[in-house]
Amino acid sequence: MEIRISEDAQKWFHDEMGLGSGDFVRFTVRYGGSGLQPGFSLGLSVERPENPAAANEAGGITYFIESDDEWYFDGHDLVVGYDAALDEPEYGYEKEKA
């Protein structure tokens, strides 16, 4: 599993959340909403990794998914883009390459 994040999304995290070099963003699974798994959606928090299943450092910020949330992705990579019309990140999922 990989995390890919666009430059525009990186800028949003930096500007909107006040994050910078040395900070961490965790993508978490939360109950409710709509996402890759029925009845669950993706959330985020600012915290240090404990046991990451995937991580990607971009622009000095480390984005990660903990091992206990790996089930949600079911063999997919997380692709984080930016929706300029809504001024927020957008999340996509691509099947991992074998």
N, C-alpha and C positions, 0 to 999 in steps of 0.2 A: 504494500500500500504506500502510495506517495501523496504528498500535499504539494499542489502547484498553486502559486498565487501571482496574480498579475501585478504589474507595476502600479496601475491605478488603484487596485485594492490595497496594496502596501501603503500608498499615499493616504488613503482613507483611514487606515488603522493609525497611522502616524498623526494625522491632523485631527481626526474626530475623537480618538481615544487618548490622545496625548502620549502615545507610545514612542519609544526611541530605542537606541542601541542598548542591548542587554535585557530588554523586556521579553515577556513570554505571553503568547495567546494560546489558550487551550480551546479546541473545538470539542464540545461536549454533546452528548445525546440527552435530550429532554423529552419527557412524556407530553404528548399532545402536539397538535399542529400537523403539518404535512411535510413529508420528506421522503427519503429513500426507503424507509420501512414504515408500513402503515401504523398510524397512531403515535409516531415519534417524529421529532424534528431536530435540527441542529441548532445548538446555542454556542455561546462562547463566554469565556471568562479570562481574566488576567491572573495567572498563577504559574508557579514553577512546576515543571514536569517531575513526576515520581517514577513512572514506569512507562515511557512512551512507546507506542507501537509504530509511530511514524513522526518525523519531525523535519522541518525545513527552515533554515535560517535565510531570511531575505530582508535586506535593508537594515540589518542589525537586530531585527526582531525574530525570535524563534517561534514558529507556529507548530503546534503539535496535537496529537491525538493519543490519549492514554490507552493502554492495553485493554482496560475493562470496557472501553467504548468501541473496540475494533469490530465487534459483531455487527454493529449498525451498517458498516460499509460493505459487508458481504462481497469481498473481492473487487471493490471499486476504489479508484483513486479519488481524492477530493480536489476539485478545481475551483479556486476562489477567484471570481472576477469582480467587476464593479459595474453597477447599473447607474449610469449618469442621470437618467430621468428621475430615479428615486433617491439618488445620492446615498447609496448603501451597497454593501457587498452583496454579491449573488453567488450561490453555491451550486455547483454542478458535480456530477459523478460520472466517471468514465471507467468502464470495465478494465481491470488490470491486464496488462499484456502478459501473455504466458511466457 
